[in-house]
Amino acid sequence: MQDAMLTWRKSSRSGAAGHCVEVANVPAQVHVRDSKDVAGPVLTFGDGDWSGFIAGVRAGEFDRPGV
């Protein structure tokens, strides 16, 4: 999928420092990129994988210990 065809968005909770990721949704896929490197690599998740990732985030599966 060409980047020009994607509509990227980032969380309204993103700080001014720009330490965040952006996502773009298309049918059956979610694309993710680093907001500081928009020309860099893009990760692509299928709907099921994305749902599993979000569930893990909400469950604290990826939290850094002691932070």
Order of alpha helices (4+ residues) and beta strands (2+ residues): beta-beta-beta-beta-alpha
